[in-house]
């Protein structure tokens, strides 16, 4: 097979900040078509990242009608993930959809069903799995070095970093605020490390306590309280069917100095681990010879799992492994849609519990 020909749907921030730069480094890939509801964005993307003669569209149906396209990257607001992904799969394209999988579990289930029905490949853009510390810790967990992991925390906490561009503050288009935006990464990492996708009960709370602040201090400038229609923080307690406990914390704006994003803390019967070490490094702790110990692997020098030499950026490794899997079924698909569906189900349950004041049972 020659080059994998890719169509980009949605040429905004995540496309320019992650997907297109990373795909441009994959020698087996070519970006041949670009689509955006703002034509100028698609035209700009085609000039910067497209092959000669790359096509530009305003309607994604027209892009999907191109027979030469093998793969579609869906990089739109959350409310468009499901309809575009399903249409792409039914058009015979493999799909990389940016996280979260969908606004809700019903849409996510429909995406998974479409992938199974069409036989096309589907993955979700949880690039934090591809960080060196994540890949190393996954090996530690797989080798049983932590034992039975029965307590974990997922952290996605910002002190003041509310995204003020795009549609991040629009509940209708996004389905929520920091929980579905960055909490989803922390939850995905935690479930993946535990290899546990069977929730039993979820209790959630969400808050909109700081969103009405005028001229607020913020990394991206003050937000408009009138447009801030989502929560500014949310928290979830998750009990798994095997008795394990997960506590998930997500905030764009919170009065705290404990600030960490897309991190997990794991506690097992043989040892523990967290991503809170020096320079955000991985720390592994345990007990040997009647003494406790803590180690911090030097990951930058040794290369990431599956690759030797220089450590690639997480987004670059994600793009390369995705295209490798498209070309060869034997190559690993690190983010399976079945796993991403469970992430969406738990996030939805946290929101539901926060609204009703009742636990959600699975």
Phi and psi in degrees as a GROMACS rama.xvg file:
@    title "Ramachandran Plot"
@    xaxis  label "Phi"
@    yaxis  label "Psi"
@TYPE xy
-79.4648  -145.804  UNK-2
-67.2038  143.891  UNK-3
-79.2961  121.617  UNK-4
-96.8008  125.534  UNK-5
-116.756  139.438  UNK-6
-111.208  133.025  UNK-7
-103.445  122.063  UNK-8
-113.1  110.683  UNK-9
101.88  104.833  UNK-10
-113.759  38.8274  UNK-11
-93.6053  -143.149  UNK-12
-62.548  -48.7819  UNK-13
-70.6535  -29.0227  UNK-14
-67.839  -46.3456  UNK-15
-78.1189  -29.58  UNK-16
-86.1804  -20.0585  UNK-17
-135.135  -66.6404  UNK-18
-66.7309  -52.5417  UNK-19
-66.7929  -43.208  UNK-20
-60.3611  -38.4283  UNK-21
-72.2242  -42.8396  UNK-22
-62.9767  -30.5351  UNK-23
-66.7564  -16.6988  UNK-24
-92.9951  -6.89012  UNK-25
-90.7785  110.826  UNK-26
-67.6919  -20.1018  UNK-27
-85.3335  0.780861  UNK-28
-117.424  146.822  UNK-29
-135.583  130.533  UNK-30
-91.0143  112.882  UNK-31
-111.18  -11.2266  UNK-32
-152.16  146.351  UNK-33
-138.136  139.925  UNK-34
-137.409  136.789  UNK-35
-158.406  148.106  UNK-36
-69.8523  -15.111  UNK-37
-105.467  100.182  UNK-38
-53.6749  -34.7526  UNK-39
-61.9069  -33.3379  UNK-40
-68.269  -41.0367  UNK-41
-66.4208  -39.3707  UNK-42
-65.1553  -41.425  UNK-43
-63.6957  -42.9134  UNK-44
-63.6779  -40.7908  UNK-45
-62.5984  -39.0068  UNK-46
-69.1144  -37.2332  UNK-47
-82.8519  -34.591  UNK-48
-125.918  -11.6373  UNK-49
-83.0325  160.023  UNK-50
-71.913  168.857  UNK-51
-61.7048  130.575  UNK-52
82.1793  14.1483  UNK-53
-57.4893  141.096  UNK-54
-88.3572  150.642  UNK-55
-126.5  133.641  UNK-56
-133.894  155.819  UNK-57
-104.781  -23.1472  UNK-58
-113.248  123.47  UNK-59
-65.1993  -24.9448  UNK-60
-60.7141  -35.4399  UNK-61
-67.97  -39.1886  UNK-62
-63.5847  -44.0255  UNK-63
-65.4992  -20.0175  UNK-64
-78.2438  -8.23374  UNK-65
-76.1672  115.371  UNK-66
-68.577  -21.4638  UNK-67
-76.96  -14.7224  UNK-68
-78.5692  127.872  UNK-69
-95.4587  -37.9416  UNK-70
-132.335  142.27  UNK-71
-121.551  135.426  UNK-72
-104.837  119.815  UNK-73
-96.5127  108.736  UNK-74
-127.678  49.1947  UNK-75
-109.232  175.433  UNK-76
-55.6506  158.163  UNK-77
-59.3399  -33.9741  UNK-78
-68.5185  -13.9052  UNK-79
-100.204  -5.61524  UNK-80
-57.108  -52.3606  UNK-81
-65.9714  -53.492  UNK-82
-61.061  -39.8209  UNK-83
-71.4911  -43.0119  UNK-84
-60.2862  -46.672  UNK-85
-62.9918  -42.9321  UNK-86
-63.2555  -38.9871  UNK-87
-66.8644  -44.4184  UNK-88
-60.7129  -43.1292  UNK-89
-70.5996  -19.2419  UNK-90
-85.7748  3.05103  UNK-91
88.7132  19.6119  UNK-92
-105.114  145.513  UNK-93
-76.7608  151.604  UNK-94
-132.183  130.207  UNK-95
-105.023  115.895  UNK-96
-108.838  132.373  UNK-97
-65.0595  152.681  UNK-98
-68.7383  159.999  UNK-99
-69.348  167.722  UNK-100
-54.7773  -44.8794  UNK-101
-161.841  174.649  UNK-102
-66.9525  -32.4424  UNK-103
-149.79  171.254  UNK-104
-70.4474  -31.104  UNK-105
-61.435  -44.453  UNK-106
-66.8052  -40.5866  UNK-107
-63.5878  -40.6991  UNK-108
-62.04  -39.0081  UNK-109
-65.4183  -35.8822  UNK-110
-65.282  -45.816  UNK-111
-63.0982  -41.5506  UNK-112
-62.3631  -38.8778  UNK-113
-66.0113  -39.0483  UNK-114
-63.0128  -43.4037  UNK-115
-68.341  -38.7896  UNK-116
-66.687  -38.7022  UNK-117
-90.9456  -18.4161  UNK-118
76.4623  12.7928  UNK-119
-92.1884  157.785  UNK-120
-86.8775  141.064  UNK-121
-136.933  131.933  UNK-122
-139.538  163.347  UNK-123
-121.223  143.648  UNK-124
-80.1837  67.4764  UNK-125
-96.7576  77.9191  UNK-126
-69.6232  -16.1907  UNK-127
-67.4262  -17.4901  UNK-128
-65.2228  -22.4234  UNK-129
-94.0425  3.51711  UNK-130
-69.092  150.331  UNK-131
-56.5899  -41.2356  UNK-132
-66.6121  -36.0524  UNK-133
-67.0412  -44.8711  UNK-134
-65.6137  -39.1678  UNK-135
-65.0001  -47.2143  UNK-136
-64.2831  -34.4014  UNK-137
-61.3641  -40.7765  UNK-138
-63.9643  -40.3606  UNK-139
-59.0952  -45.352  UNK-140
-66.5782  -44.0078  UNK-141
-62.5904  -33.5631  UNK-142
-80.7736  0.738297  UNK-143
75.7028  17.0739  UNK-144
-70.184  -21.9884  UNK-145
-95.0844  -7.16619  UNK-146
74.5904  -145.823  UNK-147
-81.967  113.135  UNK-148
-82.9693  111.493  UNK-149
-114.871  -8.61256  UNK-150
-142.614  136.503  UNK-151
-149.67  154.795  UNK-152
-126.486  135.868  UNK-153
-107.546  125.819  UNK-154
-114.409  128.887  UNK-155
-147.075  69.8377  UNK-156
-115.176  122.921  UNK-157
-114.367  143.468  UNK-158
-75.7254  -52.1003  UNK-159
-151.455  86.9159  UNK-160
-149.324  70.4268  UNK-161
-88.8071  123.514  UNK-162
-70.514  118.176  UNK-163
-101.431  4.41032  UNK-164
-105.06  172.895  UNK-165
58.6022  -138.813  UNK-166
-118.732  21.2565  UNK-167
-58.8329  -30.2408  UNK-168
-91.8417  3.16085  UNK-169
-98.9419  106.001  UNK-170
-62.4753  -35.5389  UNK-171
-62.9908  -42.0259  UNK-172
-84.1739  -30.3411  UNK-173
-102.709  -27.3618  UNK-174
88.5392  -3.72283  UNK-175
161.474  -174.089  UNK-176
-108.791  -123.166  UNK-177
-62.0232  -29.2339  UNK-178
-61.8908  -47.8873  UNK-179
-82.8454  -19.1139  UNK-180
-85.828  -57.8078  UNK-181
-112.442  -27.2325  UNK-182
-60.1199  -30.4035  UNK-183
-61.1663  -34.7296  UNK-184
-67.5586  -45.5709  UNK-185
-63.8883  -40.5057  UNK-186
-68.1514  -42.0245  UNK-187
-59.4039  -46.5913  UNK-188
-59.6591  -43.4388  UNK-189
-66.2694  -47.7384  UNK-190
-62.4529  -39.6368  UNK-191
-65.3544  -43.7449  UNK-192
-63.3824  -41.1947  UNK-193
-76.029  -17.5364  UNK-194
50.8721  47.9108  UNK-195
-133.639  112.358  UNK-196
-124.666  34.5849  UNK-197
-125.793  81.782  UNK-198
-73.7177  149.05  UNK-199
-113.194  -40.3319  UNK-200
-151.63  140.583  UNK-201
-131.791  133.248  UNK-202
-122.512  131.443  UNK-203
-134.686  155.172  UNK-204
-135.051  149.453  UNK-205
-139.781  153.806  UNK-206
-136.109  147.913  UNK-207
-130.34  71.7231  UNK-208
-98.3454  -31.4702  UNK-209
-109.435  -7.52243  UNK-210
-64.4255  -24.9778  UNK-211
-87.843  6.02644  UNK-212
-69.2852  125.912  UNK-213
-82.9931  140.835  UNK-214
52.2648  43.0915  UNK-215
-68.7623  145.929  UNK-216
-64.2982  131.802  UNK-217
-160.771  143.262  UNK-218
-58.2089  -32.0726  UNK-219
-113.66  27.9564  UNK-220
86.6242  160.781  UNK-221
-57.5  142.674  UNK-222
-90.626  163.229  UNK-223
-94.6011  109.723  UNK-224
-55.693  -30.5359  UNK-225
-68.6758  -26.262  UNK-226
-95.5937  -5.62084  UNK-227
-86.118  85.3428  UNK-228
-101.431  8.6924  UNK-229
-116.568  175.526  UNK-230
-69.9457  156.775  UNK-231
-99.8634  -13.8984  UNK-232
-156.617  155.709  UNK-233
-156.235  150.415  UNK-234
-141.551  143.316  UNK-235
-136.388  140.457  UNK-236
-109.944  122.646  UNK-237
-123.271  122.427  UNK-238
-104.968  126.182  UNK-239
-88.591  163.242  UNK-240
-64.0207  -25.9018  UNK-241
-87.275  6.85742  UNK-242
95.2685  -9.12719  UNK-243
-66.0542  151.871  UNK-244
-118.443  135.854  UNK-245
-126.706  133.796  UNK-246
-116.091  123.558  UNK-247
-112.999  130.184  UNK-248
-124.523  129.214  UNK-249
-141.674  132.93  UNK-250
-158.27  141.326  UNK-251
-92.2114  -30.0254  UNK-252
-142.855  115.55  UNK-253
-152.426  138.458  UNK-254
-80.3481  83.2057  UNK-255
-150.464  154.726  UNK-256
-104.846  -4.89682  UNK-257
-86.4919  92.3067  UNK-258
-116.457  115.764  UNK-259
-152.243  145.167  UNK-260
-133.666  137.292  UNK-261
56.1526  51.0795  UNK-262
-125.819  157.32  UNK-263
-135.045  149.175  UNK-264
-122.227  127.768  UNK-265
-122.708  136.99  UNK-266
-128.278  119.381  UNK-267
-123.879  179.637  UNK-268
-73.7381  -22.645  UNK-269
-106.364  -21.6804  UNK-270
-177.567  179.524  UNK-271
-137.897  171.498  UNK-272
-156.678  152.366  UNK-273
-151.655  169.466  UNK-274
-111.739  35.3815  UNK-275
-113.789  17.5705  UNK-276
-77.0688  -169.071  UNK-277
-58.2815  133.093  UNK-278
54.4767  40.8279  UNK-279
60.3387  29.8769  UNK-280
-80.2272  165.204  UNK-281
-81.332  134.491  UNK-282
-123.79  134.399  UNK-283
-121.308  131.86  UNK-284
-127.284  155.876  UNK-285
-174.136  -158.032  UNK-286
-138.264  132.153  UNK-287
-141.783  137.658  UNK-288
52.8739  42.1094  UNK-289
66.8059  21.1072  UNK-290
-134.629  146.644  UNK-291
-82.877  155.397  UNK-292
-143.479  157.42  UNK-293
-137.038  132.318  UNK-294
-125.417  148.549  UNK-295
-127.467  99.1527  UNK-296
-58.4533  141.011  UNK-297
-89.4777  87.3149  UNK-298
-79.7575  -29.9158  UNK-299
-62.9262  -26.1734  UNK-300
-88.8261  -20.807  UNK-301
-103.504  -4.89857  UNK-302
85.3046  155.955  UNK-303
-84.7016  162.919  UNK-304
-56.843  145.149  UNK-305
78.3091  -12.8446  UNK-306
-133.331  148.195  UNK-307
-109.551  158.421  UNK-308
87.4341  -142.762  UNK-309
-62.5652  139.131  UNK-310
-76.7436  121.217  UNK-311
-79.385  159.306  UNK-312
-64.0408  149.508  UNK-313
-57.403  -43.8688  UNK-314
-65.6897  -34.8935  UNK-315
-67.8606  -42.3786  UNK-316
-66.3065  -39.7504  UNK-317
-58.335  -47.7503  UNK-318
-62.9796  -44.5575  UNK-319
-64.3059  -45.2945  UNK-320
-68.3781  -32.5577  UNK-321
-65.6653  -47.3515  UNK-322
-66.9596  -37.6383  UNK-323
-57.8728  -42.3125  UNK-324
-68.9827  -37.1801  UNK-325
-59.9493  -40.2661  UNK-326
-78.29  -28.2519  UNK-327
-145.487  111.666  UNK-328
-58.573  -24.6202  UNK-329
-75.8871  -16.395  UNK-330
-77.8451  142.745  UNK-331
-67.0443  141.064  UNK-332
-101.702  103.419  UNK-333
-71.1141  -32.8875  UNK-334
-113.311  103.716  UNK-335
-86.7207  141.75  UNK-336
-62.815  -29.6142  UNK-337
-61.6349  -36.2386  UNK-338
-70.7378  -43.3786  UNK-339
-64.1474  -32.0197  UNK-340
-60.7515  -43.4793  UNK-341
-64.8875  -37.9048  UNK-342
-57.5881  -47.4866  UNK-343
-62.9154  -40.0155  UNK-344
-62.1861  -41.1719  UNK-345
-69.8925  -43.2257  UNK-346
-59.3179  -43.8535  UNK-347
-60.7799  -39.8988  UNK-348
-66.3964  -37.3339  UNK-349
-62.4648  -45.8568  UNK-350
-62.2574  -42.9341  UNK-351
-63.4835  -44.6757  UNK-352
-63.7185  -38.7082  UNK-353
-63.6752  -36.2504  UNK-354
-73.8504  -41.2197  UNK-355
-92.7767  -20.8269  UNK-356
76.7046  11.1403  UNK-357
-119.063  150.539  UNK-358
-68.131  153.875  UNK-359
-110.207  123.644  UNK-360
-102.697  142.222  UNK-361
